[in-house]
Amino acid sequence: MDEKAANFHWVAHTLAITMQLPLLDRSPHLREWVSEQGTDSWDFFATVAMAFFALNLVGDELTDDEYERLARLVFEPPTETQSHAPTNAAEQAVATFHVTWRKQGARAWGDCMAFVERVSEDATTRDEESSLFVVGVGSWVLWNVYGTEPTSEDDDLLAMLGPALLQSVVGYWD
């Protein structure tokens, strides 16, 4: 499990990148935003959301100490030694993401947790809480990507995003 935790950010980052393409086809607002601003914030916040879901899925199965160790490995993976400096745009993008993840991933995860707790605190049933939890994570991603609250243009995307992020990591720890 430790090895999976240490590699999680690479797996989730790859999933975030590949997930973006079908979502762009369904959301003119997101497509417009990405064409103007690039994909870095999407890649980062979608990866954080997947970490949030993955750690929540395994959390009940671990002691507090085991959970803390696992979360530390997810957000502070061992530093890899590279034999050379990045030589192309792809290598540079990966190196930049790795540095950003180590510096900001855990803080963003905490922000996601606080956001989702606020969104789901008014739930009256367990089913409603679960639904708000999942949709809330998708809303958190878009809010951070756009830098502002998602608009009604994003309603269809919001209905898909949280569940898609969750399904991306179901079974990761198996």
Legacy VTK file of the C-alpha trace (Angstrom):
# vtk DataFile Version 3.0
C-alpha trace
ASCII
DATASET POLYDATA
POINTS 174 float
0.000 0.000 0.000
2.933 2.348 0.680
4.150 2.057 -2.893
0.684 2.817 -4.238
0.470 5.865 -1.963
3.872 7.140 -3.093
2.861 6.756 -6.747
-0.684 8.054 -6.349
-0.060 11.589 -7.590
1.401 10.272 -10.857
-1.547 7.944 -11.460
-4.160 10.563 -10.535
-2.406 13.249 -12.577
-2.530 11.002 -15.637
-6.223 10.301 -15.009
-6.945 14.035 -14.620
-5.325 14.777 -17.962
-7.195 12.034 -19.811
-10.506 12.817 -18.091
-10.370 16.410 -19.247
-10.861 15.680 -22.948
-14.354 14.127 -22.786
-15.451 16.782 -20.283
-14.340 19.557 -22.628
-16.656 18.117 -25.268
-19.582 18.414 -22.841
-18.800 21.843 -21.423
-18.333 24.853 -23.690
-17.583 26.975 -20.605
-14.728 24.716 -19.457
-13.441 24.381 -23.039
-13.341 28.163 -23.409
-11.619 28.575 -20.057
-8.969 25.930 -20.831
-8.285 27.405 -24.284
-7.590 30.779 -22.659
-5.886 29.717 -19.411
-4.329 26.323 -20.096
-4.715 23.071 -18.206
-2.384 23.433 -15.210
-5.078 24.341 -12.679
-7.401 21.596 -13.959
-4.608 19.027 -13.723
-3.745 20.052 -10.163
-7.236 20.415 -8.672
-8.646 17.284 -10.335
-5.649 15.353 -8.983
-6.259 16.746 -5.479
-9.933 15.737 -5.737
-8.958 12.188 -6.645
-6.575 12.096 -3.652
-9.430 13.330 -1.476
-11.700 10.534 -2.667
-8.985 7.853 -2.518
-8.014 8.701 1.039
-11.663 8.827 2.107
-12.293 5.413 0.573
-9.481 3.777 2.531
-9.743 5.860 5.700
-12.188 3.644 7.582
-9.984 0.592 7.081
-6.901 2.086 8.754
-5.849 3.175 12.197
-5.187 6.891 12.608
-1.417 6.293 12.475
-1.694 4.173 9.321
-3.888 6.805 7.684
-1.446 9.607 8.554
1.480 7.620 7.143
-0.445 6.863 3.950
-1.545 10.492 3.499
2.023 11.663 4.060
3.201 9.325 1.292
0.469 10.587 -1.045
1.353 14.248 -0.539
5.063 13.963 0.169
6.241 11.140 -2.070
9.915 10.274 -1.895
12.004 12.659 -3.957
13.177 11.059 -7.126
16.672 11.676 -8.339
16.811 12.555 -11.986
19.897 11.803 -13.977
19.313 14.866 -16.147
17.493 18.163 -16.189
14.199 18.285 -18.123
15.041 18.515 -21.821
11.630 19.050 -23.378
8.260 20.586 -22.600
6.721 17.297 -21.434
9.545 16.562 -18.983
9.387 20.147 -17.716
5.616 19.941 -17.205
5.981 16.719 -15.197
8.785 18.182 -13.080
6.768 21.354 -12.435
3.688 19.351 -11.432
5.751 17.231 -9.021
7.136 20.341 -7.288
3.678 21.965 -7.090
2.183 18.750 -5.705
4.785 18.510 -2.927
4.368 22.184 -1.998
0.597 22.652 -2.288
-1.164 19.284 -2.541
-1.851 18.726 1.163
-3.025 22.316 1.682
-5.408 22.034 -1.276
-6.666 18.689 0.072
-7.501 20.394 3.384
-9.310 23.163 1.517
-11.315 20.552 -0.398
-12.248 18.831 2.861
-13.425 22.104 4.447
-15.430 23.017 1.331
-17.164 19.640 1.145
-17.971 19.713 4.862
-19.630 23.136 4.426
-21.577 21.987 1.372
-22.860 18.797 2.964
-23.537 20.071 6.491
-27.206 20.826 5.753
-27.972 17.325 4.494
-30.927 15.711 6.227
-30.338 12.089 5.166
-27.305 9.861 4.674
-28.075 9.570 0.929
-28.329 13.331 0.577
-25.045 13.759 2.460
-23.307 11.255 0.178
-24.655 12.967 -2.930
-23.657 16.431 -1.723
-20.232 15.071 -0.776
-19.563 13.778 -4.303
-21.048 16.762 -6.147
-19.309 19.097 -3.692
-15.899 17.782 -4.684
-16.670 18.453 -8.356
-17.868 21.933 -7.471
-14.670 22.547 -5.494
-12.583 21.562 -8.536
-14.431 23.927 -10.892
-14.481 26.764 -8.349
-10.700 26.510 -8.036
-10.100 26.072 -11.754
-12.210 29.124 -12.640
-11.230 31.110 -9.571
-14.906 31.856 -8.997
-18.144 30.009 -8.315
-19.295 27.839 -11.227
-22.281 29.247 -13.113
-25.480 27.602 -14.300
-23.591 26.893 -17.554
-21.719 24.272 -15.536
-24.706 22.393 -14.110
-24.411 19.452 -16.523
-20.666 19.267 -15.935
-21.127 19.371 -12.155
-23.544 16.455 -12.313
-20.820 14.350 -13.981
-17.575 15.649 -12.526
-17.734 14.489 -8.902
-18.920 10.976 -9.784
-16.290 10.706 -12.552
-13.495 11.730 -10.173
-14.717 9.247 -7.559
-15.031 6.371 -10.023
-11.493 7.061 -11.236
-10.048 5.943 -7.905
-12.484 3.274 -6.757
-10.411 0.122 -6.365
-7.062 1.937 -6.391
-5.979 0.462 -3.053
-7.054 -3.119 -3.947
LINES 1 175
174 0 1 2 3 4 5 6 7 8 9 10 11 12 13 14 15 16 17 18 19 20 21 22 23 24 25 26 27 28 29 30 31 32 33 34 35 36 37 38 39 40 41 42 43 44 45 46 47 48 49 50 51 52 53 54 55 56 57 58 59 60 61 62 63 64 65 66 67 68 69 70 71 72 73 74 75 76 77 78 79 80 81 82 83 84 85 86 87 88 89 90 91 92 93 94 95 96 97 98 99 100 101 102 103 104 105 106 107 108 109 110 111 112 113 114 115 116 117 118 119 120 121 122 123 124 125 126 127 128 129 130 131 132 133 134 135 136 137 138 139 140 141 142 143 144 145 146 147 148 149 150 151 152 153 154 155 156 157 158 159 160 161 162 163 164 165 166 167 168 169 170 171 172 173
